[in-house]
Amino acid sequence: MFSKYIFTAVVVLCAITSCTKKKEFVPDPYLGPMMTVYHMETLYTDSSRLKIKVQAPKEFDYQNGDKEFPKGIDMEFYDLKTKKKTSTLTGNHARYVKEKDHYVVTGNVVVKSLEENKKLSSEELIWKPAEEKITSDKFVRIETPCEILTGDGMIASEDFTTYKILKPSANIFLDCE
């Protein structure tokens, strides 16, 4: 009698499981890099003249067009007329966000104006190539031959010839004579 119930239960379970739809296996989408480039160098030109040189030891390219530079980035900006290097930008890590068309450079970020002997230091900067601007909402320190300026937030031209600190906090004058 007991075996009849077990047999009936097994038959009912088999009937129920055979009538259910089988779940289709859908793998999680791959979000990692599609390509890794070592010793990357990209040249931006305008009318066949070098405008910007970007170098990095390692670059990850993602499917959505974003790029990551996990081992740092070095950028050199050039004057189109004189063909001279005008400024540099370096950082420990960077990423290019295609949707916003800008680079976010973080970790010991330094921008140097070679012609005017100015240096900008921060922990994060955003370079917008289309607007030819560098911005930050973090603490910045700007050193010139005659003064040291500090504050929060900044807007500057990509060649660092002009700049504005949004919330200045200190202005230290040095002996320039």
N, C-alpha and C positions, 0 to 999 in steps of 0.2 A: 504494500500500500504506500509505504513511504517512498519507494523507488518510483512509483507512478508520478508522485508530485515532483520529484527531482527531474524526471524525464520531461514532464510538462513544463517545468520552469526553464530547462535548458532549451526546449523547442521555442518557447515564447521569447527568450532572450535572443536566440539566433534570428528569429523572425524580425524582432525590433531592430537589431543592429544591422541586418541586411537591408532594411528599408530606409535607413538614414543616408543622407547624402555624404559622400566622402569629402572631406575638406581638402581643398586644393592648396598645395604648398606654395606660398608666395614669399620669396626671400626678402629680407630687409634691403633697401637700396644702399648701394655703396656710396659713402660720403667722403672717403679718403681721396688722396691725390690721384689724378689720372696719369700724371707724368712727373718725374723728378729730373731736374736739370742741375748738373754740377758745373761750377765755375761759369756762371751765367754772366753775359754781358749784352745789354740792350742799348742801342743808340737811337736817340730821338733827333730827327733832323727837320730843318725848315728850309725849303728851296735848296736842297743838297748841302746845306751847311750844318755842321754838328751843333746841336743846341744843348743836349743833355746826354750824359753817359751814366748808365746804371749798371753796377756790378754787384754780384753776390756769390758766396761760395756754394750756396744750395738754394734751389727754388722748387716749390711744389706748385703744380698747376691743377686746378680743380675743374670739374665739369661745368660749373656755372660761370667760369671765366675768372674767378678769383685766383689770386696767387699769394703764396706765403714764402717768406724768406726767413727761415728759422735760425740761421747762423749769422744774421746781420745783413746790412746793405750799405753800399757806398754810392753816392750820387755826385756827379760833377756837372756844373752848369757853365755854359760857354756863351760869350758875347758873339752874336751872329756877324757883326761887322768886323771886329778885330780878331776873331777866332781864338781869343784868349780865355782861359779858365777864369771865371769870376768868383765862383763860390762852390762850396762842398757841403754835403749833408751826409752824416753817418749815424747809424744806430745799431743796437744789438739784435733787433728783431723788427720785421716789417711785414705788412700784408697789403695787397692791392685789392680793393673792393670794386669790382667791375660795375655793379649797379649804381654806385655813387661816383665812379671814376675818380677815386683818390687813393693815395697811399697813406697808411697809418704806420708811423715809425715810432718804436718804443725802446726804452732802455738805454740810458746814457746817450741821448740824442745830442749831436753837436752840429751846428751850422756855422761855417766860417765864410766871411766875405774877404777874399784875398786882396782885393784892390783897396778896401777901406780899413783893413786890419780890425775887423769886428768879429766877435764870437758869441754865438747863442747856445745856451745849454738848457736842456729840459728833459723830462722823462717821457714826453709824448708830443709828437707833432703830426699834423695832417698836411700832406702836400697835395694840392689840387692842380694837376697839369693843365687842364682846360682854362682855369682862371689865373694860372701862373702865380699862385699864392701859397704861402705856408701859414697855417694857423695852429693855435693851441688854446686849450682852456685850462691847462695845468700851469704850475709854477715855472717861470722862465727867468733866466739870468743872462743879461747881455753885457759883454765887456767890450769897451772901445779903448783906444789909447788914453783917453782922458777921464773916463767914468765907468762905473759899474751900476747897471740898472737891474732891479728885480721887480717881480710882480706876478700876478695871475692872469693868464690869457694874453694872446698876442696875435697880431696879423702882420705879415711881412710879405714883401715880394719874394719870388723864388730865388732871385740872385742876392737877396738880403741887403739891397741898397737902401730900401725904405722899410720901416717897421713902426709899429705902435703897440705899446703895452696897454692892455685894456684896464687892468686894476693895478697901477703902480704901487709898490710898497717901500722901496728904498732907492735912493739916488746918491751914490758915493762918488765924489769928485776926486780924481787923482792928480798928482803933480805932472803937468804936461810940458813943462818948460824944458 
